[in-house]
Amino acid sequence: MARIRPPKSASPVPSVGSLLGVWVRATRLQQGMSQRELADAAGLSRSYVCDIERGRGSEPSLNTLDKLAGALGASRSDLMKASGLIDKALIPKESEEERRMLQLFRDVSDNGQELVMRFVRFVHHEEHSLKQATFLDEHPRAAEPVRTGSTPLALFPLDD
């Protein structure tokens, strides 16, 4: 008895892997990277990057998505949105500068990260400790904010 096959759809639904692969390839090419360069930056094999771009094999793990995101200057959620795993509306919007800063932060040593955090805490403290001088103050520069606090090293020592 002959099997009856359903007619092929004119527009098949792409798999999650193929959507992700198209996005990874387009982003890589947009940045002028070869598959080898992307693989090296992400710590993956070139053949695995090729498989991802072509939608072959199993879907990448979250660890692999993180590696690809870092190498492409994107976030894990960008890759998950591109693959259709999550709705774009559910993701908080980050600026490109925030993503780049986070990628740079992740790329420095533990000591460098601690220094960055100390500096950010210092700037945060300074911005939140500004006090406006009153108009009754007879100081000639009364309209300028008066800073309180001290140096970043005194405010935020390394040994907490």
C-alpha positions in Angstrom: 0.0 0.0 0.0 1.4 3.4 -1.0 1.9 6.0 1.7 0.3 9.4 1.2 2.6 12.2 2.0 1.2 15.6 3.0 2.0 18.3 0.5 5.2 20.3 1.3 4.5 23.8 2.6 5.6 26.6 0.4 7.1 28.3 3.5 8.2 25.8 6.1 8.6 27.0 9.7 12.3 27.5 10.4 13.7 25.7 13.4 15.1 27.6 16.4 18.6 26.5 15.4 18.3 27.8 11.9 17.0 31.2 13.1 19.9 31.5 15.5 22.3 30.5 12.8 21.0 33.1 10.4 21.4 35.8 13.1 24.9 34.6 14.1 26.1 34.6 10.5 24.6 38.0 9.7 26.0 39.6 12.8 29.4 38.0 12.2 29.6 39.2 8.7 28.3 42.7 9.7 31.3 42.9 12.0 33.7 41.7 9.3 34.6 38.5 11.2 35.5 35.1 9.7 34.1 31.9 11.2 37.6 31.2 12.5 37.8 34.6 14.2 34.4 34.1 15.8 35.3 30.6 16.9 38.6 31.8 18.5 36.9 34.7 20.2 34.2 32.5 21.6 36.4 29.6 22.5 34.6 27.2 20.2 35.7 25.1 17.2 35.2 26.6 13.7 33.3 23.5 12.7 30.8 24.0 15.6 30.3 27.7 14.6 29.7 26.5 11.0 27.1 23.9 12.3 25.4 26.6 14.4 25.2 29.0 11.4 23.7 26.2 9.2 21.3 25.1 11.9 22.8 21.6 12.0 22.9 19.4 15.1 21.5 20.1 18.5 20.6 23.5 19.8 23.5 25.3 21.6 23.7 25.3 25.4 23.3 28.5 27.4 27.0 28.4 28.0 27.6 28.4 24.2 25.1 31.2 23.7 27.0 33.2 26.3 30.3 32.6 24.5 28.9 33.6 21.2 27.2 36.7 22.7 30.5 37.8 24.2 32.4 37.3 21.0 29.8 39.2 19.0 29.3 42.0 21.6 25.7 41.0 22.2 23.8 39.6 25.2 22.4 36.1 25.7 18.9 37.5 25.4 19.8 38.9 22.0 20.7 35.4 20.8 17.6 34.0 22.4 15.4 36.6 20.8 17.0 36.0 17.4 16.3 32.3 17.7 12.7 32.9 18.7 13.0 31.4 22.1 11.9 34.5 23.9 9.6 37.4 23.0 11.5 40.6 22.3 8.9 42.6 24.4 9.8 40.7 27.6 13.5 41.8 27.6 14.5 45.1 29.2 16.1 47.4 26.8 19.8 48.0 27.3 21.8 50.5 25.4 24.6 49.5 23.2 27.1 51.3 25.5 25.8 49.2 28.5 26.4 46.0 26.6 29.8 47.0 25.4 30.8 48.1 29.0 29.6 44.8 30.4 31.6 42.9 27.8 34.7 44.9 28.6 34.1 44.4 32.3 33.9 40.7 31.8 37.2 40.7 29.8 39.4 42.3 32.6 41.1 40.5 35.5 39.4 40.0 38.9 41.6 42.8 40.2 40.5 45.0 37.3 36.9 44.2 38.0 37.3 45.1 41.7 38.9 48.5 40.7 36.0 49.2 38.3 33.5 48.4 41.0 35.2 50.7 43.5 35.2 53.5 41.0 31.6 53.0 40.1 30.6 52.9 43.8 32.6 56.1 44.3 30.9 57.9 41.3 27.5 56.7 42.5 28.1 57.9 46.0 29.3 61.3 44.7 26.3 61.8 42.5 23.9 61.0 45.3 25.6 63.1 47.9 25.4 66.4 46.1 23.7 69.1 48.1 22.4 72.3 46.7 23.5 75.4 48.6 20.7 77.6 49.8 20.0 81.0 48.2 20.5 82.6 51.6 24.1 81.5 51.6 26.3 84.5 51.1 29.0 82.5 49.4 29.7 83.9 45.9 29.3 80.5 44.2 26.2 79.5 46.2 24.4 78.3 43.1 27.0 75.5 42.5 26.5 72.2 44.2 28.6 71.4 47.3 30.3 68.0 47.2 30.6 65.9 50.3 32.6 62.8 50.8 36.2 61.9 50.3 38.4 60.0 47.9 37.2 56.7 46.3 39.9 54.7 48.1 38.9 55.9 51.5 35.2 55.3 50.8 35.5 51.9 49.4 38.5 50.0 50.6 39.4 46.7 48.9 39.2 44.7 52.2 35.5 44.8 53.0 
